[in-house]
């Protein structure tokens, strides 16, 4: 399972949004996620992937952007 698919499943599990409706380049706000929901999602993603988002990188607005950041942060720990 790739990162985007894992993120889709996390969003589905946390917010009950149908995985089939989640598009990689659509703004997460399009799915009804407000700033509080996005913060909750980021905490969930950090826990799931065992990563920490830098304070200056918490402005990711799309699924593909979030996946790219997760992949970037996972690389150092995998080395």
C-alpha angles and dihedrals in degrees: 000000000000125000096262091052091049090050091049090053092048090051090048093049095046102037103019092237114157109255091218091062096052111103121193097228100037117106110259088229087068087072093056096263109147125192092277092050090048091052089051089049092051091052090049091049092049091052095044096049096032092236136127121224114224111240092244094054102057095101096089108140105177136054092241091050091050091047091051091051092048091050091048092051094045094056098074092050092049093053 
